[in-house]
Amino acid sequence: MRGTKLIITTLIAATFGLVIILFVVSGGNLASWSISDGTNFEPFLDLILMAIILLLWTISFHHNHASKIMFVGRFPYVVSWWPFKIIRQRTEITLAVLDRITALLFVGVLAFGMGGAWWSIVMHYIFIILASFGMFIRVTRYYKTGLLKTLSMIGMVLGIGAWVIGFLSPRLGFDLWTVFFGEVVFMVVAELSLLTQFNSLVVNSANGAEKKKL
């Protein structure tokens, strides 16, 4: 039980710590995480992504509300390979599934860099958009009502707004901050949301028949 919380605490602390170090050594002048691929700052960016991937993957197996329905959609399924047949079926995406999917999408972000061929760059942007959307859903839909729901929505608006301003401001002739700053704000909001759920972690018993709250 303590081991699980220690791992999650370490990953959260590592993420925040690496971001702070990256800000210091770069002077806060990074254009964006993606564009920094292949530079001296790439190890920091890779380690931060790895920490986020491991964090989401670990939490997906140790959350008291892992079966919480985050959204419902209709997705294609292969029901027969011969003859080949696909149907669209109503599917409930739980918190655990969302966390694992988002973690795998961040693996894609890590795998496809910006320094390769055009298709690698395209794949990088596809994965980063989908991974960010996964985090957006997680933060904004976990809490249904109350103060934390309001704060989650405000935090995401600030994160997305900071990214948009960082993207548009150089193109409009006034440099307020970079896309990197907006990405950091978005990440901090997401991590703070995870911290509010810290006491909702659980651990499976030895026989898997019961769960004990930490």
C-alpha positions in Angstrom: 0.0 0.0 0.0 2.7 2.4 1.0 4.8 1.4 -2.0 2.0 2.4 -4.4 1.7 5.9 -2.9 5.4 6.2 -2.7 5.7 5.5 -6.5 2.9 8.0 -7.4 4.3 10.6 -5.0 7.8 10.2 -6.6 6.5 10.5 -10.1 4.5 13.6 -9.3 7.4 15.2 -7.5 9.8 14.2 -10.4 7.5 15.9 -12.9 7.3 19.1 -11.1 11.0 19.1 -10.2 12.1 18.4 -13.8 9.9 21.2 -15.1 11.4 23.7 -12.6 14.9 22.6 -13.5 14.1 22.9 -17.2 12.8 26.4 -16.7 16.0 27.4 -14.8 18.5 25.9 -17.3 16.6 27.1 -20.4 15.9 30.6 -18.9 12.3 30.0 -19.7 12.9 30.7 -23.4 11.9 27.4 -24.9 9.5 27.9 -27.8 7.7 24.6 -27.1 8.3 21.0 -26.0 8.0 19.7 -29.5 10.4 22.1 -31.2 13.0 21.4 -28.5 13.3 17.8 -29.7 16.9 17.1 -30.6 18.3 19.9 -28.5 20.2 19.8 -25.2 16.9 20.0 -23.4 15.5 16.8 -24.9 16.4 14.6 -21.9 14.3 16.7 -19.6 11.4 16.6 -21.9 11.7 12.8 -22.4 11.9 12.2 -18.6 8.8 14.4 -18.0 6.8 12.4 -20.5 8.0 9.1 -19.1 7.0 10.3 -15.6 3.5 11.2 -16.9 3.1 7.9 -18.7 4.1 5.9 -15.6 1.9 8.0 -13.4 -1.2 7.5 -15.4 -0.5 3.8 -15.9 0.0 3.2 -12.2 -3.0 5.2 -11.1 -5.2 3.3 -13.6 -4.7 0.1 -11.5 -4.9 1.8 -8.1 -7.8 4.1 -8.0 -10.9 3.7 -5.9 -13.1 5.1 -8.7 -11.4 3.2 -11.6 -14.8 2.1 -12.9 -16.2 5.6 -13.0 -17.8 6.3 -16.4 -16.0 9.3 -18.0 -17.9 9.3 -21.3 -19.9 7.1 -23.5 -19.4 6.8 -27.3 -20.0 4.5 -30.2 -16.8 2.8 -31.4 -16.1 0.4 -34.3 -15.5 -3.3 -33.3 -14.3 -6.2 -35.5 -16.9 -8.9 -34.8 -15.8 -11.3 -37.5 -12.5 -11.6 -39.4 -14.0 -14.0 -42.0 -16.2 -12.8 -43.4 -14.8 -9.4 -42.3 -17.4 -7.4 -40.4 -17.3 -4.3 -38.3 -20.1 -2.9 -36.2 -20.3 0.3 -34.1 -21.2 -0.4 -30.5 -22.1 1.7 -27.5 -19.1 1.7 -25.2 -18.6 3.2 -21.7 -15.1 4.5 -21.2 -14.1 4.2 -17.6 -11.5 6.2 -15.7 -9.0 3.3 -15.7 -9.4 2.8 -19.5 -9.1 6.5 -20.1 -5.9 6.7 -18.1 -4.3 3.8 -19.9 -5.3 5.1 -23.4 -3.9 8.5 -22.5 -0.7 7.0 -21.2 -0.3 5.0 -24.5 -0.9 8.2 -26.5 1.9 9.9 -24.6 4.1 6.9 -25.6 3.3 7.9 -29.2 4.3 11.5 -28.4 7.6 10.2 -27.1 8.2 7.8 -29.9 7.6 10.3 -32.8 9.9 13.3 -32.6 10.0 16.5 -34.5 13.5 16.0 -36.0 12.5 13.2 -38.4 10.6 12.9 -41.7 7.3 14.8 -42.3 5.3 11.7 -41.4 7.0 11.5 -38.0 6.1 15.2 -37.4 2.5 14.5 -38.4 2.3 11.5 -36.1 3.8 13.5 -33.3 1.1 16.2 -33.6 -1.7 13.6 -33.8 -0.6 11.9 -30.7 -0.1 15.1 -28.7 -3.5 16.4 -29.7 -5.2 13.1 -28.7 -3.2 12.8 -25.4 -4.0 16.4 -24.5 -7.7 15.7 -25.2 -7.5 12.6 -23.0 -6.2 14.7 -20.1 -8.8 17.4 -20.8 -11.6 14.9 -20.4 -10.0 13.4 -17.3 -9.7 16.8 -15.6 -13.0 18.3 -16.6 -15.3 15.2 -16.2 -13.9 13.5 -13.1 -15.8 15.9 -10.7 -19.5 16.2 -11.6 -20.4 19.1 -9.2 -18.9 21.3 -6.5 -15.9 23.5 -6.0 -13.4 21.1 -7.5 -15.5 20.8 -10.7 -15.5 24.6 -11.0 -11.8 24.8 -10.3 -11.1 22.0 -12.8 -13.0 23.9 -15.6 -11.2 27.2 -14.7 -7.8 25.5 -14.7 -8.4 23.9 -18.1 -9.6 27.2 -19.5 -6.4 28.9 -18.2 -4.2 26.1 -19.5 -5.7 26.1 -23.0 -5.9 29.9 -23.0 -2.2 30.1 -22.1 -1.3 27.8 -24.9 -3.4 29.7 -27.5 -1.9 33.0 -26.4 1.6 31.5 -26.6 0.9 30.3 -30.1 -0.7 33.4 -31.4 1.1 36.3 -29.7 4.4 36.0 -31.7 2.4 35.8 -34.9 0.5 39.0 -34.0 3.6 40.9 -33.1 3.5 40.9 -29.3 5.5 38.2 -27.4 3.7 37.6 -24.0 5.0 34.1 -23.5 5.8 31.0 -25.5 3.8 27.8 -26.3 6.1 26.1 -23.7 4.6 28.2 -20.9 1.1 27.3 -22.0 2.0 23.6 -22.1 3.5 23.8 -18.6 0.3 25.5 -17.3 -1.8 22.8 -18.9 0.4 20.1 -17.3 0.4 21.7 -13.9 -3.4 21.9 -13.9 -3.7 18.2 -14.8 -1.2 17.2 -12.1 -3.0 19.2 -9.5 -6.2 17.5 -10.5 -4.4 14.1 -9.8 -3.2 15.3 -6.5 -6.8 16.0 -5.4 -7.5 12.3 -5.9 -4.5 11.1 -4.0 -6.6 9.7 -1.1 -8.8 7.8 -3.6 -6.0 5.3 -4.3 -6.6 1.6 -3.5 -4.6 -1.5 -3.5 -5.7 -5.0 -4.5 -5.5 -7.7 -1.9 -3.3 -10.8 -2.5 -6.2 -12.8 -3.8 -7.6 -10.0 -5.8 -11.0 -10.5 -4.2 -11.1 -7.2 -2.3 -9.7 -3.7 -2.2 -8.6 -1.8 0.8 -8.6 2.0 0.8 -5.2 3.5 1.5 
